[in-house]
């Protein structure tokens, strides 16, 4: 691994869900404000408004706002990866009516300040980029039996000392028949941050010194990050 170019940070605290009827308690295992440094590339993964031991009920939105800060010396391209746990459940509509059939569903919804949702998903909203503001660009979703993994890239390079906008601002437990998730079940939502030195990235050309990157460019850069982690 080229340690001067790449860094990966995992959220020190993961959300924990203790299911008991329709009530869940969330705790933070550790502080969010750990600093990880490798060479001149350094990231800080923050969730400023997340509070541990919150009482969560279905469709009640709670604060959760992951951001990435460049604490190194070099400009960086940064990415966030979120894994959303799944289970065999029967979702309920706003009136509490069943939405059959019972199937594998993500157990949480996420909400950004805007109205952008991941294509093909009705439960993952995020703070996207626009012509007038930096933000997050959805890159990919990978489905598995136990969790779905979402990857987002920040639309512009992050200069030293700068911090991204939050990927999303709130989250909520989805409405489903509570008996379908056994009481005492513990679930985690890992959030991982990745950063790579913005200058002289081998294998990617035509990157702008300023301005927004395309989804294709960010995907190419993230693929380099992923390969360096393997």
WOMOMO-V964922 format. One line per field, one symbol per residue. ss: DSSP state (a for helix, b for strand, c for the rest). phi: phi as a letter, one per 30 degrees, with the letter a starting at -180 (. if undefined). burial: I if it has 9 or more other C-alpha atoms within 8 Angstrom, else O. Layout:
ss->???
phi->???
burial->???
//
This chain:
ss->cccccbbbbbccccccbbbbccbbbbccccccccbbbbccbbbbbbbccccccbbbbccccbbccbbbbbcccccbbbbbbbbbbbbbbbbbcccccbbbbbbbbbcbbbbcccccbccccccbbccbcccccccbbbbbbbbcccbbbbbbbbcccbccccbccccccbbbbccbcaaacccccbbcccbbbbbbbcccccccccccccccccaaaaaaaaaaaaaaac
phi->.dddcbbbbcedccdcccdbhccbccbcdaddcdccbbhccbbbcbbdcdbdhddcbeicdcdabdbbcdccccdbcbbbbbccdbadbcdcddciddcdcdadbdcbcbbcdccdbdeibcbbcacddbdcbdaccdcabccbdcacccbbcddbdcdeidbddddbcbbadddaddddcdejdcbbcdbccbbbedchddjbbidddbjdcdddddddddddeddddd
burial->OOOIIIIOIIIIIIIIIIIIOOIIIIIIOOOIOOOOIIOIIIIIIIIOOIOOOOOIIIOOOIIIIIIIIIIIOIIIIIIIIIIIIIIIIIIIIOOOOOIOOIOIOIIIIIIIOOOIIIOOOOIIIIIIIOOOOIIIIIIOOOOOOOIIIIIIIIIIIIIIOIIIIIIIIIIIIIIIIIOIIIIOIOIIIIIIIIIIIIOOIOOIOOOOOOOOIOIOIIIIIIOOIOOIOO
//
